[in-house]
Amino acid sequence: MKIFLQKIASWLYGMVIRVRNMLFDKEILKGKEYDIPIVCIGNITAGGTGKTPMVELMISHFSKKHTVAVLSRGYKRKTKGYKVVDPFDHYDEVGDEPLQIKRKFPNVPVVVCERRTEGIERIREQFKDVNLIIMDDGFQHRWVKPYINIVMIDYNRPVDKDSFMPSGQLRDSMDSLHRANIFIFTKCPNNTLQRDMSLMIAGLKKKPSQATFFTRPQCREVRSLDGTPVLLPVHSKVVAVAGIGNNDSFFSGITERYKVLQTIGFEDHYQYRNADIELFTAALEQNPEASFIITTEKDAVKLSSMDSLPENLRERIFYECIGMEFVPYGYYSAAELEHSLYELLDKEIKNFNDDSHIRGC
């Protein structure tokens, strides 16, 4: 009965999404364009697809030539409206991911606002020199019409084999993928075959103009909760903790570097409580061989804000800074493909600026 009700709910949800997309596609409802390029990093599924590492990659690239700002919804924050993120904010005021980004890029304006149009307009008013905005998780927010749409897809959860929530993970229809400029498959296994990558591309039914890249997570460095880089012995015995969109992906990845004695998983954007401190302490006591707790960067943002976290436990919690590593495809190396992505983005932004006089900007 539960499965039947989920299928009914999924069908109704899908109908609403398709009708909404149709209204925007026919311009009965209209998204707003802006006089500076908006680069949207989004997806069509619920759960983690690696948007935040991609946002950070785009900040690193675009900041070399542009004055960049980041706009996020600030999911699960306790505040409302427009707010500029400060590195010393508490995560429940601005959201864990925006705070993570701000602490990594303190000179880049990071703004949270659930109404994206308002957020963009106020960024334009407050930060006059900003000439490019990266919009985090806005592919479904069609009241804004980005100039570039980058859609992230978890390699292990092909969208063409998925179904609408709640019976599946889709929060938008496959038909909406025609709006994407670039597809990034994330979390590819180390032994990904070229044949399987080609099948993934075929499943998208993409247009020839839409570019596709494959990536896998890459541990750039390990830090303590106070942000100090550390060197941890490879194959150390650890307890792993995660509260992200796809905990299994994180747990699977760290088994390549550590001997994981126990895993503790929470829901995405989980807000840690004092009871969890007891849970971590008990896990270390039950696994006396474990040297430390290893967690994600997003979880570390929240754990580091806990005043009640005992110092002796705080000193035994470390987090991995995860980046993106491109996967070779066809005759191209990982470095060539990464360079190709940057060339494509730079060309699109140049086209936007060259055409600005035509739009009257």
N, C-alpha and C positions, 0 to 999 in steps of 0.2 A: 504493500500500500504506500509506504514511504517513497519507494522508487517511482511509482506511478505519479504521485503528487509532485515529485521533483521534476518529472518530465513535463507535466502540465505547466508548472511554474517556468521551466526553461522555455517552453514554446511561447508562453505569454510574454516573457522577457524579450525573446528574440523578435517577436512581432513589434513590440514597442521600439526596439532599437532600429529595426529595418524601416519602420514608418518615419522615425526621427531622421535617419540618414537620408531618406528619400526627400523629405522636406528641405533639408540643407542642400542636397545635390541639385534639386530643381530651383533652388534659391527662393523658395517660399519663406524659409528662414535663412538669414544671411549672416555669415561670419564676417568679422571685421578685419581688414588689412591695415597695415601700419607702414609708416615711412622709414622704418628701419627693419632689417631682416629679423624674423622670429624663427629660431631653430627649435623644433619640438622633438623631445626624446620621449617616445611613448610606446605603448604596446596595445594588444587587444585581449589580453588575458589577465586574470587576477593572479596575485602572487608575484614573486620575484623573478624578473627576467634580466636583471643586470642593468637597470636604467641608471642608477647612481654612479657606478664606475664609468658609464658612457658620458654622463653629464660632466664628470671630472676630466675625462679625456678631452671633451670638447672645450672645456674652460682652458685647459693647458694649451690646446692648439690655437683657438681663436684669440686668446689674450696676447699672442705675439704680435698681432696686427690690428686688433680692435679693442675698444673699451667695452668689456662684457659685463652684463648683469644676469643673474639667475632668478627665475620666477618659479615658485613651487606653491602647491596648495597648502603644504604644511599638514599633511594627513595626521589625524588623531591629536592635534594640538588642542589645548583647552581655551585658547583665545580665538577671537573672530576678527575678520577684516584684514586690512593692510598693515603689515608690520615688517620693518627692516630688521634682519637677523644680526645680532651681535654675538661675537665669539663667547661672551660670558653669560649669554642667555641660558635659561633652563630649558631642556628639551621639550617639556610639556607646554611651553609658551610658543614654540616655533616649529616643533616637529623634529624627530631625530635625524632624518636625512638632510634637511636644510642646515641644521646645526653642524652636522658632520662636514658638509661642503664648506660652510663658512669658516670653520676652524682650519680646514686645509688650505683655503684660499682667502685669507683675512682681508686682502685688498680688493676683492671682488664683491660688489653689492649683491647680497642674497636677500630676496624678498619673499614673504609668504602672503598669499591672498587667495581666498577661495573663488572670488570673481576675477577671472584672468584678465578680462578687458580692463577692469579697474586697476588691477595690478600693473599692467603694461603702461597705462596712461599716467599713473602716479610715479612710476619709475622714470618716465620721460620728463615729468615735471621736476622731480627731486634730483635726478642724476643727469644733468644736461649733456655731459660728454659721452654717455653710453650710446653706442651705435650698433649694438647687437645684443639680442636677448635670447638666452637659452631657457626654454620653457620645459620644466620637468613634469612628465606625465600629463600631457595635455592633448593626446591624440583624439580622445572622445569629446573634448571640450570645444565644440565646433563653433562657438560664438567668436573664437579667434581663428583666423585663417593664416597659419604659419607659412612662411616662404619655403622652408625645408621641413619635411616630416621624416624622422628616422624612427623606424619601428623595430623594437627589440623582440626577439622570439627565442624562447628556451628550446635549444636543440632537442632536449629530451621530452618535450611536450609539443609535438607538431600541431599547429593550429588547424590544419585541414582534417585532422582526425579527432578534434575536440568538439564539444557541444556547449551550448549556452549555460551560464549559471542558472540554478544551483547544481544541476546534475553534472555540469562540466566546469571548465575554467574560463570560457569565453565571456568577455563583457562587451564585445563588439562583434559585428559580423565580418566574415571573410570578404564580403563585397566591399567593405570600407578600405581594404588594402590598396585599392586603386589610387588612393590619395597619397600613398607613401612614395618618397623619393629613394629611400635607402632602407634595405633590410639588413639587420645585424643578428645572425644566429649566435647565441651565447651558450656557455657551459658545454662546449663540445668535448667529448671524451678524448683522451690522449691518442687513442688508436682510431680516430675517425677516418673512415674510408672515403675516397673520392666518389665512389659509386653512390654511397649513402648521402653525401652532400648534394650530388646532382638530383637525387630523388627528393630531397628536402626543397630544393629550388623549384622542381617541377610541381610540387604540391601547392606552391603559392599561386600558380597560374599568373605569374607576374608579366608586366609589359616589358619589352626590350629596353626601355629607357630606365627601368628601375634596377639599381645596383644592389648586389648582394655580397655580404662578407660573413665570414665565420670566425668566431673567437672562442677562447677558453679563459677561465680565471687564471690570474697569475699573482702569486704572493710577492709583493714588492719588498716588504719589510715587516718586522714584528716590533711592536711598541708596548711599553708598559702603560697603565691607565693614565699616567701623567704625561704621556706623549713622548717619552724618551725611547729612542731606538735601542733595541737589545738584540743580542745574538743568542739564540736558544739552541742547545744541542739537537742535532737531527735525531729522530727516532726516540726522543724523550717520551716518557710515559705521562699522559695527560688526561684530564677531564675536559670534554668539549661542551660548550654552552652556546646556543644560538636561538634568536628570536627574529628570524627574517622570513621572507616570502617562501624560500625553499631551503629548509634546514638540512635536508638530506644531501643537497649538493655541497653545502659547506662541510658537513661531516665526512662525506666521501673524499673531498679534496684534501682535508688535513691528514687523512690516514696515509697519504703518500709521504708525509713529512714527520708524523709522530705516531706513536703507539697509543691509540685511544682506548682507555680502560672503561670509560663510561661517557655516554652522551646525554645531555639534558636539553630538550627542545621546548620552545614556547611559540605562541602565535606571533605573526608579523606585527611589528611596532609594539611589542609587549612592554608594559610599564612595570619595572621591577619593584618588589615590595620587600619589607623586612623578612617575611617568611622565606623568601628566596635566598637570603643570606644564610639562613639555617640550612637550607637545602644544599648550597654550595659547600658549606663547612662539613656537612655530613658526607657528601660525596668524596671529599678529600680524606676524611677519616676512614671511610669504607675502602678507599683505594690508597693505602699508605705509600705505595710505590709511585703514585702520581706526583710529579715535580710541581705542576702548576695547572691552572685553568686557562684554556685558550678559547677565545671568543671572536666575534666579528667586530668590525670597526663601528658599525651602527649600534650594536649592543654596548660597546665600550663607551660611547657617548652617554648612554643612560646610566651605566654602572658607575662611571666616574663622577656623576652628579649626586650619588647617594652619600649623604653625610653620615648615615648610619653604618656604612660599610667599614668594618674594623680594619685598622691599618695592616695587621698581620695577614688578612685575607686580600686586601687591596694589592699588597706586594706580590701576591701569587697569581694575579690575573693579568694576562697579556692578550693583545689582539693583533690580528693580521690585517695589514693594509692590502686590499685586493685590487689589482688593476686588470687590464684586458690584454691578452696576447692573441695576435691574429694567427689564423691557421692557414698554412699553404693550400692553395687550390689551383688545379690545372698546372700550368707551367710557371706560376708565380709564387715567389717566396712570401713568407709572412711580412717581411720588411717592405717588399714591393707592393703588397696589397694595402698595408697601412698607409704608405705614401700615396697610393692611388686614391684612397678615401679622402685624404687631406687635399689632394689636387682637385678632386671632384667638388668638395665643399667650397674651396677657395674660388673655383670657377663660378659656382652658383652665386656666391656672395658678390663677386665682381659683376656678374650679369645683373644682379639686383641694383647695385649702385649705378651701373651704366644706364639702366632703364629708368632711373628715378625721375629724370626730367620728363619722361613720357607720362608717368603717373601723376606728375604735378607736385612731386615731393620737394 
